Amino acid sequence: MANAPDRELLQNSFSASPIGIAVETLEGQPIFVNPALCSMLGLTEAELRSKHCQDVSPPEDSQRDWTLFQQLRAGTIHHYQLEKRYFRRDGSLIWGRLSLSLLDGLASPFVLAMVEDITQQKTAERLLVAAITRGIAGHLRQERTGGSGDVRP
């Protein structure tokens, strides 16, 4: 068992992490959540602990996650990572990179979930794809018209 300084270091690391962290039961119920995860979702610790892990994402994202979660529970896999959307308290959506690991060396197994907010990266990707698409479309238009505006035969 960890001594008091080790427990304090672990608690401080959990609380100070800029990455959202939750420890969940094998049923997907959060039992510990850190301030970064609460802030990311705009929820209090009590509100987040009262939700099932599937409650914080749109159904299509939750279903992909839950399928992998079931494999984790069954012991088929020991960890996974995926990008998914999360609901914030105000109803808006953010993107997160979820990394989940099975903590099975304990008296009863738990799941460690870590969420990094990747909303800015996803927004930049979407804008880049749109710009490239517009550039290609403009180039194709120019090719067809020879740059004069008249369509070539």
N, C-alpha and C positions, 0 to 999 in steps of 0.2 A: 504494500500500500504506500502511496506517495506521502511524504512528510509534509508538514504545514507550509514551508517555503515553496515546495513544488506545487502544491494545490493553489497557493496564492499566485504563482507565476502562470499557471494554467488558466485560472480565472481572469487574471489581468489580460492575458493574450486573447482570450475569448471575447472579452468586453471591448478591447481596444482595436480589434481587427477591422480593417476597412471593408472586408469581404463579409457578406451576410452569412451567418452560420446558425444551423439548427441541429439539435440532436432529437431524433424522432424514434418512436416505437416502431416495431415491425408492422404495425397497422397503419403507419403514416401520420401518427399524432405527434406534433411537436411537444417536447417536454422542457427543452431549454432553447431559447432563441437569444441572439445577441443584439445589441443596439443597432448595428449596421443593417441587419435584416429588417428590424422594425422601422427604421428610418427609410429604407429603400421602398417599403410597401406602404408607409404612412400609417402603420398600425401600432398600437401599444403591445407590450409583451403579452399581457393577458388576452387581448383580442387575437393575436397570432397563435397563442397556445391553445385557444378554443377552436381553432379551425383545423380541418383535415388538410393534408398536403394537396389534395385535389381541388380544394375550394379556392385556391389563390391563383388559378390559371384558367384560361378558356378551355372548354371541353376537349377540343382537338389536341391541344398541347398537353393537357392532363392525361389524356388517354395514352399518348406515346410514353410519357413519364411513368404512368402506372403499370404499363406492360413491362417496362424495364425493372421497376420496383418489385414486381412479382417474381421476376427472374432472380433478383437480388435476395429476396426472402427465401426462395427455394434453394439458394446456394449455387445456382447455375452460373452466376457471375458474382464477383465480389465488389465491383465498382462500375460506374458508368458516368458519362458526361454527355450533356445535350444542351442545345440552346432552345429556350422557350420563353413565352411571354408570361408576365405576371400582372395581376390586377393591383392597382394602387387603391387606397381608400376612396379617392375622388372618382374612381371609375376609369381612369386613364390606364394605358398599358405601358409597361416597360419590358425591355428584353433582358434576360439574364442567362448567364452560362452556369448551368447547374452541374455540380460534381457531387456524386453520391458514393459513399463507401459503407460497407457493412462493418460494424464494430462487433466482431464475434468472439473476442478473447475475454469477454466479461461474463459474469454470472448469468446474465440474460442479454441476448444480442440487441443492439441498437443500430440506428443508421445515422451517419454523419452527413449532413447536407450543407454544401457551401455554394453560395450564389454570388456571382460577380455581375454587377450592372454593366451591360454592354449596349445600352440603348444608343449612346453616341456613335459607337462603331456601326451598329445596324443602320442608323440614319445616314451616316457617311457612305456606307455601301449602297444604300438605295439611291442616294443622290448621284453617286458615281455611275451606277448602272443607267440611270435616267439620262445623264449627260452623254454617256457613250452611245446610248440608243439614239438620242437626238442627233449626235454627230454623224453616226452611220446613216441615219435617215436623210440628213441634209446632204451628205456626200452622194448618196444614191440619187437624190433629186438632181443634184448638179450633174451627175454622170448622164442621167436620162435627158436632161435639157441642154447639155453642153455649156452650162453656165449662162445661157441666154434667156432662159425662161421658156423657150420653145422646146417641145418634146421632139427628140430625134426619132426618125423612122426606124 
